Amino acid sequence: MIPLVSTIDWGALSYQNARDLPMVLADIERAKKWDPGALGQTSGQWDEIAASTYGEGNVPDAAYAVIPCLVEMAVSQPHRTDEERCLVISTTVDTVVGGYKGSAGVPSRLYAVFNRGIQQARSLALALHTAELPAGLRLNVVAGRLLAPATLVAANPFKVTPCGNLPKLGCGVTNL
């Protein structure tokens, strides 16, 4: 298991099944292949990841723990294909720049690890060869290349911007 998982207090997260997420992440890490089409389909672990990162139109605080773990897996497992890495980039982009109503602020205890995960996701996206990817995945990679702390949803760990107060910027997005 990637070391990052053991550093997170999963029980302190508000997501209902947060205590189960280390096992879900371990299953994903051990999987021989990640199905890039799995997100949003019946796929067990990826469904649980989807629910923990943007379930029911919200971004629960568990997203800020799950995303860095997925990114670390994508970076540290050399056998992963570019399409499998795109699955992680897509999950990251959908979570952090979606501007979802009800986005939880990044908990201050997770801000550093989440910010590092965002930087790793951007580096991963920059390293992918987009010409070899299907068009839909290319768009996700391009979006991943734009990731930076300034694009984080409710990124400020000390003051969360309430939804609806940023009319032209989108709900919860700060410092564009």
Secondary structure as the mmCIF struct_conf table of DSSP 4:
data_model
#
loop_
_struct_conf.conf_type_id
_struct_conf.id
_struct_conf.beg_label_comp_id
_struct_conf.beg_label_asym_id
_struct_conf.beg_label_seq_id
_struct_conf.end_label_comp_id
_struct_conf.end_label_asym_id
_struct_conf.end_label_seq_id
HELX_RH_AL_P HELX_RH_AL_P1 PRO A 3 SER A 6
TURN_TY1_P TURN_TY1_P1 THR A 7 THR A 7
BEND BEND1 ILE A 8 ILE A 8
HELX_RH_3T_P HELX_RH_3T_P1 TRP A 10 ALA A 12
BEND BEND2 LEU A 13 LEU A 13
BEND BEND3 TYR A 15 TYR A 15
TURN_TY1_P TURN_TY1_P2 GLN A 16 ASN A 17
HELX_RH_3T_P HELX_RH_3T_P2 ALA A 18 ASP A 20
HELX_RH_AL_P HELX_RH_AL_P2 LEU A 21 ARG A 30
BEND BEND4 LYS A 32 LYS A 32
TURN_TY1_P TURN_TY1_P3 PRO A 36 GLY A 37
TURN_TY1_P TURN_TY1_P4 LEU A 39 GLY A 40
BEND BEND5 GLN A 41 THR A 42
TURN_TY1_P TURN_TY1_P5 GLY A 44 GLY A 44
HELX_RH_AL_P HELX_RH_AL_P3 GLN A 45 TYR A 54
HELX_RH_3T_P HELX_RH_3T_P3 GLY A 55 GLY A 57
TURN_TY1_P TURN_TY1_P6 ASP A 61 ALA A 62
HELX_RH_AL_P HELX_RH_AL_P4 ALA A 63 SER A 76
TURN_TY1_P TURN_TY1_P7 PRO A 78 HIS A 79
HELX_RH_AL_P HELX_RH_AL_P5 ASP A 82 VAL A 96
BEND BEND6 VAL A 97 GLY A 98
TURN_TY1_P TURN_TY1_P8 LYS A 101 GLY A 102
HELX_LH_PP_P HELX_LH_PP_P1 SER A 103 PRO A 107
HELX_RH_AL_P HELX_RH_AL_P6 SER A 108 ALA A 127
BEND BEND7 LEU A 128 LEU A 128
HELX_RH_3T_P HELX_RH_3T_P4 THR A 130 GLU A 132
BEND BEND8 LEU A 133 LEU A 133
HELX_RH_AL_P HELX_RH_AL_P7 ALA A 135 ARG A 145
TURN_TY1_P TURN_TY1_P9 LEU A 146 LEU A 146
HELX_RH_3T_P HELX_RH_3T_P5 PRO A 149 THR A 151
STRN STRN1 VAL A 153 VAL A 153
TURN_TY1_P TURN_TY1_P10 ALA A 154 ALA A 154
BEND BEND9 PRO A 157 PHE A 158
HELX_LH_PP_P HELX_LH_PP_P2 VAL A 160 PRO A 162
TURN_TY1_P TURN_TY1_P11 CYS A 163 GLY A 164
BEND BEND10 ASN A 165 ASN A 165
TURN_TY1_P TURN_TY1_P12 PRO A 167 LEU A 169
TURN_TY1_P TURN_TY1_P13 CYS A 171 GLY A 172
STRN STRN2 VAL A 173 VAL A 173
#
